[in-house]
Amino acid sequence: MSKQALDHYAKSQLIQRVLGRKQSQPSTKFPDLAAAIPEAYTRFESHPAYDKVMLPQTIGKRLGIDNPYFKTHDAVAGAVTQIGGREYINFSSYNYLGFAGHPLVNKAAKAAIDRYGTSASASRLVSGERPVQQELESELANLYAVEAAITFVSGHATNVTTLGYLFGPKDLILHDSLIHNSALEGIRLSGAARRSFEHNNLEALETLLKELRHKFERVLIVTEGLYSMDGDTPDLTKLVSLKQQYKAFLMMDEAHALGVLGQTGKGSHEHHGIAGSDVDIWMGTLSKTLAGCGGYIAGSQALIDLLKYGAPGFVYSVGLSPVLAATSLAALKLLQSEPDRVQRLQNRAKAFLNACQAAGIDTGLAQGHAVVPAIVGSSTKATKISNKLFELGVNVQPIIYPAVEERAARLRFFLSAMHTDQQIDYTVKTLASLK
């Protein structure tokens, strides 16, 4: 046997003896570790959030109120929907212009399946692009008259990854008090300092800018183009002025504004008459007017390059499905070629708001932009009215505490260009009889 083989044999015998001794000795380092862990830490029923999320259902059962959520739709949900084999007038869909289920949109989706399959199957950074993804991003950039755009697989994740990546502990983010959860989660991830200002109170925003701007490197102002709980809009012209004066960035969440605001539905910049480049970060979703699923950011080429090569939610995520890209691209082209749909939506929304107000229904801050709350001031009452309306052929969801303050509990109506005058008249009269 060679010397090398003898050395190897000796080492292996030594290792076996050491391991053998270790295995023969009982472990006493953490003898009571498992016993010391409370059972509550091993069960999701004991999670501190569990009671909170289950509380409304528990109360509802005690009061004999059916759970109004998670209804199963049997077909396309637009101005009407089918649930349990029955047709309902539907006010619980973001299908503002009726593009979800539109024949041309469906045709584009089917063609994309035939050409690309159903999934991008990997990150676009490492696996490459599809022309339909690029064309959608180019059209979105053109819509806002900015240099570039990028799409993500989730609207919520778009805000989380964009804010979480672009800003950090040396920065400050100022946001409207009613900003969407996705923005709040992104701000928390970023580690930036955070301050909120009273809803649409730009004087309060300016006070914060005066007090704090000089203490931070980058400062970002975040607001929404159309608030999905209240149906109102900010003064975008004033926001642009403030961001320029105090050398801040401005981010607009257009999730509910695209297809709804502006004469041709281009959103906040058209509605307020400003240049697209006046806003640094345009964010929006593909799941509402654009009939797909996902989100987008539009702005300068430098902004998009940063996100394309660095944002975790893009770099480490599968690319937007070509089917969904084709769907939203077809819907975007329809938006531009059929502006009469936007006019119909705006007319329907104003008619609904006016009818509610004439009937003495509290519509809060709504301005007649496709989202109209009916504030009833009690979570229990909102749920009961929602269930009664459902019995009478109207599908609308209650928004209850803690999503809103108890006194602001409401029914939230989303209008569609496809709603008829008769559907609006019936719904408002029925709601008025129950309030």
JOBELWO-V316316 format. One line per field, one symbol per residue. ss: DSSP state (H for helix, E for strand, - for the rest). burial: 1 if it has 24 or more other ideal C-beta (glycine too) atoms within 12 Angstrom, else 0. A space follows every 10 residues. Layout:
ss = ???
burial = ???
//
This chain:
ss = --HHHHHHHH HHHHHHHHHH HHHH------ --HHHH--HH HH-HHH---H HHHHHHHHHH HH-------- --E------E EEE--EEEEE ---------- --HHHHHHHH HHHHHH---- ---HHHH--- HHHHHHHHHH HHHH---EEE EE--HHHHHH HHHHHH---- -EEEEE---- HHHHHHHHHH --EEEEE--- -HHHHHHHHH HHHHH---EE EEEE------ -----HHHHH HHHHH---EE EEE------- -------HHH HH---HHH-- EEEEE----- ----EEEEE- HHHHHHHHHH -HHHH----- -HHHHHHHHH HHHHHHH--H HHHHHHHHHH HHHHHHHH-- ---------- EEEEE---HH HHHHHHHHHH H--EE-EEE- -----HHH-E EEEE------ HHHHHHHHHH HHHH-
burial = 0000000000 0000000000 0000000000 0000000000 0000000000 0000010001 0000100100 1010011111 1010000111 1111111111 1101100110 0100010001 0011000011 0111111111 1011111111 1111111111 1111111000 1111111111 0111111011 0111111011 0100110110 0110010111 1111111111 1111110111 0110010111 1111111111 1101111111 1101010111 1111111111 1111111111 0011011100 1011001111 1111111111 1111110100 1101111111 1110110000 1111111111 1111111111 1111111111 0001111111 0011000111 1111111110 0011001101 10011
//
